[in-house]
Amino acid sequence: MNQTRAFLILAWLMVATLLWMEWGKEKSAPPAAPPTVVAPANSVPSAAGLATPPGVPGAPAAPSAAPPVPGATPGASAVPASDAPVVVSTDVFRVILHGGEISEADLLRYPVGTEPNSPPMRLLANDSTLYFVAQSGWVSQSGGAPTHASGFRYAGDSRELKLADGAKDIAVPFVWTGANGVTITRTYTFRRGDYVIKVRDDVANAGAAPWQGYIYRQLSRVPRELARKGPFSPEQYSFQGAAWYSPTDKYEKRKFDKFSADGNLNKQVTGGWIAMLQHHFFAAWIPGEKDSGQFSLEQLNAGGAPQYLIRDLGPGVNLAPGQNASTEARLWVGPKLVKAIEAQKVQGLDRAVDFSSYSIFATLANGLFWLLDKLHGLFGNWGWAIIGLVVLLKLALYPLSAAQYKSQAKMRKFQPRVAQLKERYGDDKQKFQMALMELYKKEKINPVGGCLPVLPSIIIFMTLYWMLAESVELRHAPWTLWIHDLTSRDPFFVLPLCNIAIMWATQKLTPMTGMDPTQQKMMQFMPLVFGVILAFLPAGLVLYQVANGGLGLLQQWITTKRYAEDNAAGGGGGKDK
């Protein structure tokens, strides 16, 4: 097998694989069988028996309950006008609270664009086009409970709160008091530099009768319009939909367009988490690791545009008169920062950084990101870190690449002999191939030696594509001069043009031994084909390819020159080193 022909096949295989994965369908996960709700406290009845007040999400046994969205359509607040929102500002975000709902969240450290005055990224929003909210309330059959839409009242003074300089956190209290004497105090706690909001509910029964209820936590949204489109857009490829984790079934996810097609979700879980994922950012409810709850999905059609909801119902409390209880959860609202997510020490939460649906690429991407992050700590620039990564990978693959270039150098030397064989056997391709293989065997040439480094290079290239597409750490990260965002395409196509030049120069050093004229013409177009493809890929990925190709060209030139000098010194005897 001619090594250049093998390179051509593998190169086209890489392109076909990228295109296939762009438009490929997600493998559908089988729906879980509806389990029985297990009460986390003594004598707590099944959640399926709870009555559903108007505007409150139904229990899992009643998926056809009224749509659990505020108002008739997104953007219409269900909070009474007398209960104005509370605005909380920290060093990382600005949020708007409506008692049981966080209706808006701006990520102050992540502007929408690279322009100097670009507004911050709005992850949560209560409007028709960007609708995405986090909600939490209670359901009870014992005399009423506050929902995410009504009931909680702000218990503080100012409705404009800001984390003071030097302060570590800020607490925002809300209170609901029922006619039956039950009081629920909800406290949102925001910490400096933290994208996690702690949400604690303290329940006290000062009435004369027992009270029992279940807390629910949910995320509701409409799909976000993509800012970047096209067959190679990282944002278009990035997963958008609901995800959840349970200790038994591990990480699962479902795209928005699969909510109804893949069946209902009705899963009893202890611990775990639920989330809504999008490119670079996500929101997730993280209950206590010992809390029992029930995960469910719903597709709603209030107001025309479909809305999608993931919910955790539970845990429940059962309070006799004079008793009290509390339940706490964490709400992540922010970017997919690997280190910050790992610091939460939540099992499986790192899968929110969805490098790939294929486990082998996800594992490799995590390893590459770990190495890239270490290099970024050394260089202080993600672009130079990518170049450093190329150098390390080149060193690791040096034995394979050395064998490749040595094989090419030897084949280059015997090109005149191959030309003589072609002239001797003419159109008899079978005899020509037999004579060519005999020549390879006699001169100890491995014709497939040049293919060995190609496979790991393709795997690394595709893995790096996913990593750069998903890593928010590289979002809007500059390299130098004209490259202001390594996750966007090169605005002036300088790097793709450099790659064309490098591939063209590499071809000049690569022997076309045994290749027919048609294949040679195809090979001549390969630099242009790859240049067009790379023009639409992230600049960081093209930088990797240019650095990798440039170092490979240098190594190939040195090897070819050295081999020619060795043969000249040895009298042309083909001495191997």
Backbone torsions as a table, in degrees:
resi	resn	phi	psi	omega
1	MET	NA	122.9	-179.8
2	ASN	-67.1	133.6	-174.1
3	GLN	-68.2	-30.9	177.9
4	THR	-71.4	-38.0	176.0
5	ARG	-62.8	-39.4	178.0
6	ALA	-63.3	-40.5	177.9
7	PHE	-62.4	-41.4	179.5
8	LEU	-60.7	-45.8	-179.6
9	ILE	-63.4	-45.7	-178.0
10	LEU	-67.9	-34.5	178.4
11	ALA	-64.8	-45.2	178.1
12	TRP	-67.3	-31.6	176.1
13	LEU	-62.5	-39.4	178.5
14	MET	-62.4	-45.8	179.4
15	VAL	-62.7	-45.6	-179.5
16	ALA	-62.6	-37.8	179.3
17	THR	-64.9	-43.6	178.0
18	LEU	-60.9	-44.8	179.9
19	LEU	-65.5	-40.7	179.7
20	TRP	-62.8	-40.7	-179.2
21	MET	-73.7	-22.0	175.5
22	GLU	-65.5	-46.4	-173.3
23	TRP	-105.1	2.7	-179.3
24	GLY	-67.8	151.8	179.8
25	LYS	-87.9	143.8	174.9
26	GLU	-68.3	140.8	175.7
27	LYS	-70.5	126.0	-174.6
28	SER	-73.8	133.4	176.3
29	ALA	-86.7	137.3	-179.8
30	PRO	-66.6	137.2	-179.8
31	PRO	-66.9	144.6	179.7
32	ALA	-77.5	145.8	177.5
33	ALA	-72.2	139.8	-178.4
34	PRO	-64.9	117.0	178.9
35	PRO	-87.9	172.0	175.0
36	THR	-87.1	137.0	179.8
37	VAL	-69.8	128.1	176.0
38	VAL	-103.0	121.5	-177.3
39	ALA	-70.4	132.6	-178.7
40	PRO	-79.8	-5.7	178.1
41	ALA	-132.0	158.1	-177.9
42	ASN	-61.5	138.2	173.6
43	SER	65.2	18.0	176.9
44	VAL	-84.8	125.9	-177.0
45	PRO	-71.7	168.9	177.6
46	SER	-63.3	142.3	177.9
47	ALA	-64.8	-21.8	-179.7
48	ALA	-67.0	-19.3	-179.2
49	GLY	-88.8	-0.9	-177.4
50	LEU	-75.3	136.7	173.5
51	ALA	-73.8	148.1	-177.8
52	THR	-105.8	104.2	177.3
53	PRO	-65.0	159.6	179.7
54	PRO	-58.5	135.1	176.9
55	GLY	81.5	0.2	-179.5
56	VAL	-103.6	140.0	-179.5
57	PRO	-61.5	139.3	-178.4
58	GLY	-72.0	159.6	174.6
59	ALA	-69.2	161.1	-177.8
60	PRO	-56.3	-26.9	-179.7
61	ALA	-74.1	-10.0	-178.3
62	ALA	-129.7	69.3	-175.9
63	PRO	-66.6	-13.5	-179.3
64	SER	-91.5	15.8	-179.7
65	ALA	-64.2	170.5	-177.6
66	ALA	-57.6	143.6	-178.6
67	PRO	-56.6	127.5	-176.5
68	PRO	-86.7	54.4	177.5
69	VAL	-119.0	148.8	-177.7
70	PRO	-69.8	117.6	178.5
71	GLY	78.7	-176.2	-177.7
72	ALA	-73.1	-34.4	-178.7
73	THR	-139.1	158.2	174.7
74	PRO	-57.1	138.9	179.4
75	GLY	101.9	-15.2	177.3
76	ALA	-99.5	111.6	-174.8
77	SER	-71.0	136.3	177.3
78	ALA	-93.7	0.6	-179.2
79	VAL	-82.7	133.7	179.0
80	PRO	-55.3	146.7	-176.9
81	ALA	-61.9	-26.7	-179.6
82	SER	-72.1	-18.5	-179.6
83	ASP	-103.8	84.6	-176.3
84	ALA	-67.7	155.1	-179.2
85	PRO	-68.7	161.1	175.6
86	VAL	-110.6	127.3	-179.2
87	VAL	-104.0	124.7	-178.4
88	VAL	-120.1	128.3	178.9
89	SER	-120.3	129.6	173.3
90	THR	-121.6	-168.0	179.2
91	ASP	-78.8	-12.3	-177.6
92	VAL	-114.3	-28.1	176.7
93	PHE	-154.7	167.2	175.1
94	ARG	-121.7	123.3	-176.1
95	VAL	-124.8	156.6	175.1
96	ILE	-118.6	125.0	-178.3
97	LEU	-107.2	138.0	172.1
98	HIS	-125.1	63.8	178.4
99	GLY	66.8	-88.3	-178.5
100	GLY	-97.7	9.1	-176.4
101	GLU	-139.1	135.4	167.4
102	ILE	-98.4	106.3	-170.5
103	SER	-96.4	-8.6	-179.7
104	GLU	-156.8	139.6	177.5
105	ALA	-149.0	116.4	175.7
106	ASP	-101.8	129.7	178.6
107	LEU	-92.0	102.2	-168.5
108	LEU	-66.8	-26.2	-177.7
109	ARG	-90.4	2.2	-176.7
110	TYR	-129.3	90.0	177.9
111	PRO	-67.5	156.6	179.9
112	VAL	-65.2	-43.3	-179.4
113	GLY	-125.9	-173.4	-179.0
114	THR	-93.7	-1.6	179.8
115	GLU	-67.9	150.5	-177.1
116	PRO	-58.3	-36.3	-177.1
117	ASN	-103.0	23.2	-178.9
118	SER	-66.7	134.1	-179.4
119	PRO	-69.1	160.2	179.2
120	PRO	-69.2	154.7	177.5
121	MET	-64.5	126.8	177.7
122	ARG	-100.3	104.2	-177.4
123	LEU	-82.5	-50.7	176.1
124	LEU	-98.6	137.4	-178.3
125	ALA	-156.1	145.6	-180.0
126	ASN	-112.8	62.2	174.3
127	ASP	-137.0	173.0	-168.5
128	SER	-69.3	-29.2	-175.2
129	THR	-95.8	-29.2	-177.2
130	LEU	-115.2	19.8	-171.9
131	TYR	-54.2	118.9	179.9
132	PHE	-162.3	110.5	-175.0
133	VAL	-133.9	155.1	173.3
134	ALA	-111.1	129.2	-173.4
135	GLN	-131.7	152.5	176.3
136	SER	-156.6	137.3	178.2
137	GLY	-158.8	-164.5	-177.0
138	TRP	-129.2	150.0	168.3
139	VAL	-123.3	142.4	-176.7
140	SER	-152.9	149.6	172.4
141	GLN	-108.8	17.5	-174.5
142	SER	-119.3	38.5	172.4
143	GLY	106.1	30.1	173.6
144	GLY	97.9	156.3	179.7
145	ALA	-163.7	155.6	177.9
146	PRO	-78.2	140.8	175.2
147	THR	-105.0	178.6	176.5
148	HIS	-69.3	-21.0	-174.8
149	ALA	-90.9	-26.5	-177.3
150	SER	-159.6	157.0	176.1
151	GLY	120.0	-52.6	-178.8
152	PHE	-72.5	137.4	177.6
153	ARG	-124.8	139.6	-178.8
154	TYR	-64.5	133.0	-176.7
155	ALA	-107.0	9.9	179.4
156	GLY	-101.3	-169.4	-178.7
157	ASP	-99.3	-69.2	-178.2
158	SER	-81.4	143.3	176.6
159	ARG	-99.6	6.6	172.9
160	GLU	-120.6	100.7	-175.0
161	LEU	-111.6	140.4	179.4
162	LYS	-138.1	136.3	178.6
163	LEU	-65.1	118.9	-175.7
164	ALA	-70.3	151.8	176.1
165	ASP	-58.9	129.5	179.9
166	GLY	88.8	-16.6	179.4
167	ALA	-78.6	144.3	-179.6
168	LYS	-87.7	-30.9	-178.1
169	ASP	-153.6	173.2	177.9
170	ILE	-143.7	133.9	-178.4
171	ALA	-108.9	136.9	-178.5
172	VAL	-123.3	110.3	-175.0
173	PRO	-96.0	143.5	170.9
174	PHE	-131.5	151.2	-176.9
175	VAL	-136.2	141.4	168.6
176	TRP	-126.6	132.4	176.9
177	THR	-124.9	120.4	-178.9
178	GLY	-87.7	164.1	178.3
179	ALA	-66.6	-19.4	-179.3
180	ASN	-87.9	6.3	177.7
181	GLY	89.4	2.6	178.7
182	VAL	-86.2	134.7	179.2
183	THR	-122.9	132.2	175.0
184	ILE	-119.6	120.5	177.8
185	THR	-106.0	117.6	179.0
186	ARG	-104.3	131.5	-179.4
187	THR	-125.6	119.2	172.7
188	TYR	-93.0	127.7	179.8
189	THR	-118.4	123.1	179.1
190	PHE	-109.6	131.0	-180.0
191	ARG	-110.3	148.9	179.4
192	ARG	-61.0	133.7	176.5
193	GLY	69.4	13.2	-173.0
194	ASP	-119.7	133.4	176.6
195	TYR	-92.0	8.6	177.8
196	VAL	-101.2	130.7	175.3
197	ILE	-107.7	122.3	176.4
198	LYS	-85.2	129.4	-178.4
199	VAL	-121.4	110.8	-176.6
200	ARG	-116.5	131.9	176.2
201	ASP	-114.7	119.4	175.5
202	ASP	-105.3	122.1	-176.2
203	VAL	-110.8	128.4	178.4
204	ALA	-128.9	130.5	179.7
205	ASN	-104.5	100.0	177.7
206	ALA	-99.0	9.1	-179.2
207	GLY	-87.5	-171.7	-177.0
208	ALA	-100.2	-5.8	-177.5
209	ALA	-123.1	154.7	176.1
210	PRO	-62.3	153.7	178.0
211	TRP	-134.7	135.8	178.9
212	GLN	-135.7	142.1	-177.7
213	GLY	-163.3	167.9	179.6
214	TYR	-127.4	136.5	174.2
215	ILE	-88.1	143.8	173.5
216	TYR	-124.3	148.2	176.6
217	ARG	-134.4	134.0	-174.6
218	GLN	-150.3	159.2	175.0
219	LEU	-124.0	130.4	-177.8
220	SER	-130.7	138.0	-177.6
221	ARG	-161.1	167.4	166.0
222	VAL	-109.8	150.9	179.3
223	PRO	-59.8	139.5	-179.3
224	ARG	-83.5	136.8	176.0
225	GLU	-64.9	133.2	-177.6
226	LEU	-72.0	135.4	177.4
227	ALA	-78.4	-30.0	-179.3
228	ARG	-123.9	129.7	-179.7
229	LYS	-123.0	166.8	-179.4
230	GLY	129.9	159.2	-174.9
231	PRO	-63.5	-21.9	-178.7
232	PHE	-115.3	16.8	179.9
233	SER	-70.1	121.7	177.6
234	PRO	-59.2	-35.7	-179.5
235	GLU	-65.9	-37.1	179.5
236	GLN	-69.7	-34.1	180.0
237	TYR	-77.2	-32.1	-175.5
238	SER	-59.1	140.8	-177.3
239	PHE	-65.9	135.9	173.6
240	GLN	-131.0	121.1	-178.8
241	GLY	161.1	-162.4	-179.0
242	ALA	-95.5	148.6	176.6
243	ALA	-140.6	152.5	178.0
244	TRP	-152.4	162.1	-177.3
245	TYR	-138.6	133.8	173.9
246	SER	-131.5	146.9	-179.0
247	PRO	-59.9	-25.9	-177.8
248	THR	-84.9	-49.4	-175.7
249	ASP	-100.2	-0.2	177.1
250	LYS	62.5	-147.5	-171.7
251	TYR	-80.5	129.8	176.1
252	GLU	-136.3	158.1	-179.6
253	LYS	-154.0	162.7	179.7
254	ARG	-149.9	127.7	176.4
255	LYS	-68.5	157.8	-179.0
256	PHE	-59.3	-40.9	-177.0
257	ASP	-75.3	-1.2	178.4
258	LYS	-108.6	2.8	-175.8
259	PHE	-55.8	-47.3	-178.1
260	SER	-86.9	-37.5	-174.0
261	ALA	-65.2	-33.0	-175.5
262	ASP	-92.4	10.9	174.9
263	GLY	85.5	170.5	-178.4
264	ASN	-74.3	149.5	171.1
265	LEU	-105.4	127.9	-179.8
266	ASN	-149.3	82.3	-167.4
267	LYS	-119.9	126.0	174.4
268	GLN	-83.5	125.4	-172.5
269	VAL	-136.3	142.0	169.4
270	THR	-108.5	117.1	-175.3
271	GLY	81.6	-134.3	179.2
272	GLY	70.0	-161.9	178.7
273	TRP	-165.5	160.6	175.0
274	ILE	-126.1	151.3	-175.3
275	ALA	-155.9	159.9	166.5
276	MET	-118.2	122.7	-174.9
277	LEU	-108.2	148.2	170.7
278	GLN	-149.3	-179.3	-177.8
279	HIS	-61.9	118.5	174.3
280	HIS	76.2	-19.7	-173.3
281	PHE	-135.8	161.4	175.8
282	PHE	-163.7	164.3	171.6
283	ALA	-127.1	142.9	-176.5
284	ALA	-149.1	136.8	168.6
285	TRP	-92.4	129.1	-178.6
286	ILE	-123.3	98.1	178.4
287	PRO	-74.0	175.7	176.2
288	GLY	-62.9	146.8	-174.1
289	GLU	-65.4	-17.2	177.8
290	LYS	-106.3	3.1	-179.7
291	ASP	-78.2	134.4	178.0
292	SER	-94.6	132.4	-179.8
293	GLY	-148.1	176.7	-179.5
294	GLN	-129.3	118.9	-178.5
295	PHE	-88.2	139.8	177.4
296	SER	-150.1	158.4	177.1
297	LEU	-121.3	149.8	174.1
298	GLU	-144.7	144.1	170.0
299	GLN	-110.5	122.1	-175.9
300	LEU	-112.4	154.0	-178.0
301	ASN	-131.5	36.9	178.2
302	ALA	-74.5	131.1	175.5
303	GLY	77.8	11.2	175.7
304	GLY	102.6	-68.7	-177.0
305	ALA	-70.1	135.2	179.6
306	PRO	-66.6	141.4	175.7
307	GLN	-119.0	151.8	-175.5
308	TYR	-126.2	139.0	-172.6
309	LEU	-136.7	138.0	169.7
310	ILE	-123.6	135.9	-170.6
311	ARG	-134.5	147.1	170.0
312	ASP	-119.8	113.2	178.4
313	LEU	-99.9	115.5	-179.3
314	GLY	129.9	164.8	3.7
315	PRO	-84.3	172.5	179.4
316	GLY	-103.5	159.9	175.8
317	VAL	-129.2	149.9	178.6
318	ASN	-134.8	106.3	-172.3
319	LEU	-114.5	125.4	169.4
320	ALA	-78.4	163.3	176.9
321	PRO	-53.0	132.2	179.4
322	GLY	88.7	-8.1	-179.5
323	GLN	-91.5	163.3	175.5
324	ASN	-144.3	162.3	-179.6
325	ALA	-154.8	168.4	178.9
326	SER	-145.6	154.5	175.0
327	THR	-142.7	143.3	-174.6
328	GLU	-137.1	144.8	175.7
329	ALA	-142.6	162.8	174.8
330	ARG	-109.8	142.0	177.0
331	LEU	-119.7	113.9	175.8
332	TRP	-89.2	126.2	175.3
333	VAL	-134.3	101.3	-177.6
334	GLY	168.2	-160.8	-176.3
335	PRO	-79.6	163.5	178.4
336	LYS	-86.5	66.7	179.8
337	LEU	-82.5	117.6	-172.6
338	VAL	-60.3	-49.4	-176.9
339	LYS	-65.0	-42.6	-179.5
340	ALA	-65.8	-37.4	178.3
341	ILE	-67.0	-43.9	178.7
342	GLU	-63.3	-30.6	179.9
343	ALA	-66.9	-19.1	178.6
344	GLN	-72.7	-19.1	178.9
345	LYS	54.2	45.1	177.4
346	VAL	-108.5	124.1	-176.7
347	GLN	-58.4	125.3	175.3
348	GLY	81.1	-6.0	-176.9
349	LEU	-66.9	-23.9	178.0
350	ASP	-64.5	-18.4	178.0
351	ARG	-71.7	-11.7	174.0
352	ALA	-60.4	-29.3	171.7
353	VAL	-80.5	89.7	-167.1
354	ASP	-88.2	78.4	-177.2
355	PHE	-62.3	-34.6	-179.6
356	SER	-168.1	153.1	174.2
357	SER	-78.0	-12.9	-178.1
358	TYR	-101.2	123.2	-170.1
359	SER	-59.5	-37.5	-177.9
360	ILE	-64.2	-40.9	179.0
361	PHE	-72.6	-35.5	177.9
362	ALA	-62.9	-42.4	179.4
363	THR	-65.3	-46.5	179.2
364	LEU	-63.7	-39.1	-179.7
365	ALA	-64.7	-40.3	176.7
366	ASN	-61.8	-41.2	178.2
367	GLY	-66.3	-42.9	178.8
368	LEU	-65.2	-38.8	179.4
369	PHE	-66.6	-39.1	178.1
370	TRP	-58.8	-45.6	-179.9
371	LEU	-66.6	-42.2	179.7
372	LEU	-63.7	-38.4	179.4
373	ASP	-64.8	-39.7	177.1
374	LYS	-63.5	-41.3	178.9
375	LEU	-67.6	-34.7	176.6
376	HIS	-64.7	-37.8	175.7
377	GLY	-62.9	-28.3	179.7
378	LEU	-81.8	-44.6	-174.9
379	PHE	-93.8	-25.4	-178.2
380	GLY	74.6	14.0	-179.0
381	ASN	-149.6	129.1	-176.1
382	TRP	-69.1	-30.7	178.4
383	GLY	-65.3	-47.8	177.3
384	TRP	-67.2	-29.4	175.9
385	ALA	-64.9	-37.9	177.3
386	ILE	-64.4	-41.7	177.3
387	ILE	-64.6	-40.7	175.8
388	GLY	-61.3	-37.6	177.0
389	LEU	-62.7	-40.5	178.0
390	VAL	-60.9	-43.6	-179.8
391	VAL	-61.1	-44.9	-179.7
392	LEU	-65.1	-41.0	178.4
393	LEU	-66.7	-36.9	177.4
394	LYS	-62.8	-40.6	177.9
395	LEU	-65.1	-40.8	-179.4
396	ALA	-66.1	-35.1	-177.9
397	LEU	-97.6	12.4	-175.7
398	TYR	-58.1	-42.9	179.5
399	PRO	-58.9	-39.6	179.2
400	LEU	-68.7	-45.1	-177.9
401	SER	-68.8	-35.2	177.8
402	ALA	-62.6	-41.4	177.5
403	ALA	-64.5	-37.3	179.4
404	GLN	-62.3	-51.8	-174.7
405	TYR	-71.0	-30.8	176.0
406	LYS	-66.6	-41.2	177.7
407	SER	-63.6	-40.9	178.8
408	GLN	-65.3	-39.5	179.9
409	ALA	-63.7	-41.1	179.3
410	LYS	-66.9	-40.3	179.2
411	MET	-67.3	-33.6	178.3
412	ARG	-63.8	-37.5	-179.5
413	LYS	-64.0	-35.7	-174.9
414	PHE	-95.0	13.5	177.9
415	GLN	-58.8	-41.2	177.0
416	PRO	-60.5	-38.1	179.1
417	ARG	-65.2	-40.2	179.8
418	VAL	-65.9	-39.7	178.0
419	ALA	-61.6	-38.1	177.3
420	GLN	-64.1	-39.8	178.3
421	LEU	-63.9	-41.0	179.8
422	LYS	-64.1	-39.8	179.7
423	GLU	-68.5	-35.6	-177.8
424	ARG	-69.7	-43.2	-173.7
425	TYR	-97.4	-7.5	173.9
426	GLY	58.4	-123.2	-176.4
427	ASP	-90.0	2.9	178.8
428	ASP	-82.0	87.4	-174.1
429	LYS	-67.0	-32.5	-178.5
430	GLN	-64.8	-46.9	178.9
431	LYS	-66.2	-37.6	178.3
432	PHE	-61.5	-44.7	-179.7
433	GLN	-65.0	-38.8	178.0
434	MET	-63.6	-44.0	179.0
435	ALA	-66.1	-36.6	179.3
436	LEU	-65.6	-42.7	179.2
437	MET	-67.1	-33.8	177.1
438	GLU	-65.7	-39.3	176.5
439	LEU	-63.3	-44.9	178.0
440	TYR	-58.5	-42.8	-178.3
441	LYS	-66.4	-41.6	-178.4
442	LYS	-67.0	-40.2	-177.1
443	GLU	-93.1	4.8	177.9
444	LYS	59.3	48.6	177.7
445	ILE	-103.0	130.0	177.1
446	ASN	-97.0	104.5	-174.9
447	PRO	-68.1	-19.3	178.5
448	VAL	-100.2	4.9	-179.5
449	GLY	-62.3	-30.4	-180.0
450	GLY	-75.2	-11.4	-178.9
451	CYS	-85.2	-20.3	-171.8
452	LEU	-58.6	-45.6	-178.3
453	PRO	-76.3	-10.7	-174.5
454	VAL	-70.6	-43.2	-177.6
455	LEU	-61.0	-52.3	177.3
456	PRO	-61.5	-31.6	178.1
457	SER	-65.1	-40.9	178.7
458	ILE	-66.2	-43.0	179.8
459	ILE	-62.5	-44.2	179.3
460	ILE	-64.8	-39.9	-179.7
461	PHE	-60.7	-48.0	-178.4
462	MET	-69.0	-37.2	177.7
463	THR	-64.2	-42.2	179.2
464	LEU	-65.9	-32.0	176.8
465	TYR	-59.7	-48.2	179.2
466	TRP	-65.1	-41.4	-177.3
467	MET	-64.5	-45.4	179.4
468	LEU	-67.7	-32.7	-179.9
469	ALA	-68.3	-32.1	-172.2
470	GLU	-102.1	-22.4	-172.6
471	SER	-75.2	108.6	178.7
472	VAL	-69.3	-20.7	177.7
473	GLU	-59.9	-28.7	-179.5
474	LEU	-94.8	-3.0	-179.1
475	ARG	-62.5	125.4	-179.3
476	HIS	61.4	16.8	179.5
477	ALA	-78.6	125.5	-179.3
478	PRO	-84.2	161.7	170.1
479	TRP	-108.7	-79.6	178.8
480	THR	-159.4	156.9	176.2
481	LEU	51.0	-109.1	-170.9
482	TRP	-87.4	-10.1	-178.5
483	ILE	-91.4	103.5	-178.9
484	HIS	-103.4	-8.4	179.9
485	ASP	-151.7	109.8	-176.7
486	LEU	-72.0	-14.7	179.0
487	THR	-94.6	-0.7	174.3
488	SER	-108.5	165.5	-180.0
489	ARG	-69.6	157.2	176.1
490	ASP	-63.1	118.2	-174.0
491	PRO	-65.7	-26.8	-178.4
492	PHE	-111.6	6.4	176.0
493	PHE	58.4	28.7	179.3
494	VAL	-68.4	-47.0	-178.6
495	LEU	-64.8	-43.4	175.1
496	PRO	-59.9	-37.5	177.4
497	LEU	-66.1	-38.9	175.8
498	CYS	-62.2	-38.6	179.3
499	ASN	-66.2	-37.9	176.5
500	ILE	-60.1	-45.9	-179.4
501	ALA	-63.2	-41.0	-179.0
502	ILE	-66.7	-43.3	179.1
503	MET	-65.4	-37.7	178.5
504	TRP	-63.9	-44.9	178.8
505	ALA	-64.9	-36.6	178.4
506	THR	-64.5	-39.3	177.9
507	GLN	-61.3	-36.6	-179.0
508	LYS	-65.0	-27.7	178.5
509	LEU	-90.5	-9.1	-175.4
510	THR	-96.4	123.9	-179.2
511	PRO	-68.1	142.6	178.1
512	MET	-100.1	36.2	-173.6
513	THR	-59.1	126.0	174.7
514	GLY	76.4	5.1	-176.5
515	MET	-93.2	133.5	179.8
516	ASP	-76.7	165.4	-175.4
517	PRO	-58.3	-35.6	-179.7
518	THR	-63.5	-45.3	178.6
519	GLN	-64.8	-37.0	178.6
520	GLN	-62.6	-40.1	178.3
521	LYS	-65.7	-39.2	177.6
522	MET	-62.0	-42.3	179.6
523	MET	-63.8	-35.0	-179.4
524	GLN	-65.8	-26.8	179.1
525	PHE	-87.0	-10.9	-176.0
526	MET	-60.1	-43.7	177.9
527	PRO	-57.7	-39.9	179.5
528	LEU	-67.8	-41.8	179.8
529	VAL	-60.9	-47.9	-179.6
530	PHE	-68.2	-32.6	177.0
531	GLY	-62.7	-40.9	178.1
532	VAL	-66.4	-42.4	179.4
533	ILE	-63.2	-47.3	-177.2
534	LEU	-67.3	-21.7	179.6
535	ALA	-62.5	-22.4	-177.6
536	PHE	-106.2	1.4	-179.9
537	LEU	-95.4	162.9	-179.9
538	PRO	-56.3	142.6	-177.6
539	ALA	-60.4	-33.2	178.3
540	GLY	-62.8	-38.1	178.6
541	LEU	-69.4	-40.0	178.4
542	VAL	-67.8	-36.6	176.0
543	LEU	-60.6	-42.3	175.9
544	TYR	-59.1	-46.4	-176.8
545	GLN	-65.5	-39.5	179.0
546	VAL	-66.0	-45.7	179.6
547	ALA	-64.3	-41.7	179.7
548	ASN	-65.8	-45.0	178.7
549	GLY	-67.5	-38.2	179.3
550	GLY	-64.5	-45.1	177.7
551	LEU	-66.2	-37.5	177.3
552	GLY	-64.3	-40.7	177.5
553	LEU	-62.4	-43.9	178.8
554	LEU	-62.1	-44.8	179.7
555	GLN	-64.2	-40.4	-179.6
556	GLN	-66.3	-41.1	179.6
557	TRP	-63.8	-44.6	179.4
558	ILE	-62.7	-43.6	-178.8
559	THR	-64.5	-43.8	-180.0
560	THR	-62.6	-44.4	-179.7
561	LYS	-65.3	-43.1	-178.5
562	ARG	-65.0	-41.0	-178.8
563	TYR	-66.1	-38.6	178.2
564	ALA	-64.6	-40.9	178.9
565	GLU	-66.8	-39.5	179.2
566	ASP	-62.6	-40.9	-180.0
567	ASN	-69.9	-35.9	177.7
568	ALA	-65.6	-40.9	179.6
569	ALA	-68.3	-29.8	-178.6
570	GLY	-92.7	11.5	177.5
571	GLY	78.7	20.4	176.5
572	GLY	77.2	22.4	-176.4
573	GLY	-86.6	4.9	177.2
574	GLY	74.0	34.7	-177.5
575	LYS	-65.1	128.1	-179.4
576	ASP	-93.2	142.3	178.8
577	LYS	-133.2	NA	NA
